[in-house]
Amino acid sequence: MDAKSLFTSTEVLSGFGLIAVGISAQALGIHDIFAVAMAPFGVGLILSDMLSKVARATRDRVKVRIPRDND
């Protein structure tokens, strides 16, 4: 996974936006449940995208050997 694909992903950019808005809301003193939940949701969005890309790359890279019986 390279940095270019990481920063061009819609989920990652949305996650960074949610983190920024959530931290800004907390700094401004807005403590409702929506403002408190934005930053953790943004982190979760970024992690889910990154983990799915890592899993896909790993799956493509792993070769499964199937033994064949020559009966």
C-alpha positions, -999 to +999 in steps of 0.1 A: +000+000+000+016+033-011+010+068+002-006+080-031-035+054-029-039+062+008-044+099+004-066+096-027-090+073-010-125+088-003-128+070+030-094+082+043-101+118+032-136+117+048-121+102+080-096+130+082-124+155+077-145+139+105-115+140+128-109+176+121-145+186+126-148+165+157-117+180+173-128+215+163-162+210+178-147+198+210-124+228+211-153+251+206-171+236+235-198+217+216-202+185+237-233+169+222-232+132+213-227+140+176-196+162+181-181+136+205-186+107+181-172+124+150-135+119+157-137+082+167-159+075+137-133+092+114-105+070+129-126+039+124-134+049+088-097+053+081-087+020+098-114+000+080-102+013+046-066+006+054-073-029+068-093-038+037-066-027+014-039-046+034-061-077+034-067-075-003-029-070-010-021-100+013-047-122-004-033-113-038+003-120-027-003-154-010-001-185-031-020-215-021-005-248-031-030-276-039-015-311-039-026-332-068-029-369-065-016-388-095-037-419-092 
